[in-house]
Amino acid sequence: MRALLLATALSLSAPVFAQPITTQELDDLFNSEPRVEVNLRGSLIRLAAEATRAEGPEAALMLDGIRSVVVRIYSSPVDQRLVDLERLSLVGDRFEDDGWSTIVRVRSLPDDPDNDGDVWVYVRDEGDVLDGLAVLALSTDDDTAVMVHIDGTIDPAQIGALSRRFARIDLEDDLDSDDDE
């Protein structure tokens, strides 16, 4: 369960110090409130770090460097897809204007049956560590527009160690064994 909570927290994102776009600006841009809204800052992140420290020191160490995690998920009906694509492109432009680097950009192709949507991934690079990570996505599978922003120091070596540790966990087997009890 802790692994699932940690993975959820790490896949979220938001900014406190280096914030190219505020959550209010995002809500205004999408002309709606988000379907999903996550805001983790300060004491909540420290609480998560302390809760994992004994059994997951790598996770706790990684969380120690995180200042905030913000997630926003908006409805994005098919008939609004082009407008939402432009909206997320504007958000991406704000990250780039603020000095973030684009490390991934996946563009959907019109009339492609395997089209899953568009994805942008941005990082703020500070030498050997990242000082922020942002993911923007427009999904055609569930008609959503997503922004995840992690503000804080992210050491790629820590992510690798954490990934290797949790890659050994088979959640399906863990859940099945709980049902047997």
GIWO-V975745 format. One record per backbone hydrogen bond with DSSP energy under -0.5 kcal/mol. CO is the residue of the C=O (numbers start at 1). NH is the residue of the N-H. E is the energy in kcal/mol with one decimal. If there is no record, write none. Layout:
# GIWO-V975745
co:CO nh:NH e:E
co:CO nh:NH e:E
This chain:
# GIWO-V975745
co:1 nh:5 e:-2.4
co:2 nh:6 e:-2.8
co:3 nh:7 e:-2.7
co:4 nh:8 e:-2.2
co:5 nh:9 e:-2.6
co:6 nh:10 e:-2.8
co:7 nh:11 e:-1.6
co:8 nh:12 e:-0.5
co:9 nh:12 e:-0.9
co:13 nh:150 e:-0.6
co:17 nh:19 e:-0.9
co:18 nh:20 e:-0.7
co:22 nh:26 e:-2.0
co:23 nh:27 e:-2.5
co:24 nh:28 e:-2.5
co:25 nh:29 e:-2.5
co:26 nh:30 e:-2.3
co:27 nh:31 e:-0.5
co:27 nh:32 e:-1.6
co:28 nh:31 e:-0.7
co:36 nh:73 e:-2.1
co:38 nh:71 e:-2.1
co:39 nh:41 e:-0.5
co:40 nh:69 e:-2.6
co:41 nh:44 e:-1.9
co:41 nh:45 e:-0.7
co:42 nh:46 e:-2.3
co:43 nh:47 e:-2.5
co:44 nh:48 e:-2.0
co:45 nh:49 e:-2.3
co:46 nh:50 e:-2.6
co:47 nh:51 e:-2.3
co:48 nh:52 e:-1.2
co:49 nh:53 e:-1.0
co:50 nh:54 e:-0.5
co:52 nh:56 e:-3.3
co:56 nh:60 e:-2.3
co:57 nh:61 e:-2.5
co:58 nh:62 e:-2.1
co:59 nh:63 e:-2.6
co:60 nh:64 e:-1.8
co:61 nh:65 e:-0.6
co:62 nh:65 e:-1.0
co:63 nh:66 e:-1.4
co:65 nh:153 e:-2.3
co:67 nh:42 e:-1.1
co:68 nh:14 e:-0.7
co:68 nh:151 e:-2.8
co:69 nh:40 e:-3.0
co:70 nh:13 e:-0.8
co:70 nh:149 e:-2.7
co:71 nh:38 e:-2.2
co:72 nh:147 e:-2.6
co:73 nh:35 e:-2.9
co:73 nh:36 e:-1.6
co:74 nh:145 e:-2.4
co:77 nh:80 e:-2.2
co:78 nh:81 e:-1.6
co:80 nh:84 e:-2.5
co:81 nh:85 e:-2.4
co:82 nh:86 e:-1.9
co:83 nh:87 e:-2.1
co:84 nh:88 e:-2.6
co:85 nh:89 e:-2.0
co:86 nh:90 e:-2.1
co:87 nh:91 e:-1.9
co:88 nh:92 e:-2.7
co:89 nh:93 e:-2.3
co:90 nh:94 e:-1.7
co:91 nh:95 e:-1.8
co:92 nh:96 e:-2.4
co:93 nh:97 e:-2.9
co:94 nh:98 e:-1.4
co:95 nh:100 e:-2.4
co:96 nh:99 e:-1.8
co:101 nh:103 e:-0.6
co:101 nh:123 e:-2.3
co:104 nh:121 e:-2.4
co:105 nh:107 e:-0.5
co:106 nh:119 e:-1.9
co:109 nh:112 e:-1.5
co:111 nh:113 e:-0.6
co:112 nh:115 e:-1.9
co:116 nh:140 e:-2.0
co:116 nh:141 e:-0.7
co:118 nh:138 e:-2.6
co:119 nh:106 e:-2.9
co:120 nh:136 e:-2.7
co:121 nh:103 e:-2.9
co:121 nh:104 e:-1.4
co:122 nh:134 e:-2.6
co:123 nh:101 e:-3.4
co:123 nh:125 e:-0.7
co:124 nh:131 e:-3.8
co:124 nh:132 e:-0.5
co:126 nh:128 e:-0.7
co:126 nh:129 e:-0.8
co:129 nh:126 e:-2.6
co:130 nh:154 e:-3.3
co:131 nh:152 e:-1.2
co:132 nh:124 e:-1.9
co:133 nh:150 e:-3.3
co:134 nh:122 e:-2.9
co:135 nh:148 e:-2.7
co:136 nh:120 e:-2.7
co:137 nh:139 e:-0.5
co:137 nh:146 e:-3.2
co:138 nh:118 e:-1.9
co:139 nh:144 e:-0.9
co:143 nh:76 e:-2.9
co:144 nh:139 e:-2.7
co:145 nh:74 e:-3.1
co:146 nh:137 e:-2.2
co:147 nh:72 e:-2.5
co:148 nh:135 e:-2.7
co:149 nh:14 e:-4.2
co:149 nh:70 e:-2.3
co:149 nh:151 e:-0.6
co:150 nh:133 e:-2.2
co:150 nh:152 e:-0.6
co:151 nh:67 e:-3.1
co:151 nh:68 e:-2.0
co:154 nh:130 e:-2.9
co:154 nh:156 e:-0.7
co:155 nh:158 e:-0.8
co:155 nh:159 e:-1.9
co:156 nh:160 e:-2.3
co:157 nh:161 e:-2.3
co:158 nh:162 e:-2.7
co:159 nh:163 e:-2.8
co:160 nh:164 e:-2.4
co:161 nh:165 e:-2.0
co:162 nh:166 e:-2.6
co:163 nh:167 e:-1.7
co:164 nh:168 e:-0.6
co:165 nh:168 e:-0.9
co:166 nh:169 e:-1.1
co:168 nh:170 e:-0.5
co:169 nh:171 e:-0.9
co:170 nh:174 e:-2.3
co:171 nh:175 e:-2.8
co:172 nh:176 e:-2.4
co:173 nh:177 e:-2.2
co:174 nh:178 e:-1.4
co:175 nh:179 e:-1.5
co:176 nh:180 e:-1.1
co:177 nh:181 e:-0.6
co:178 nh:181 e:-0.7
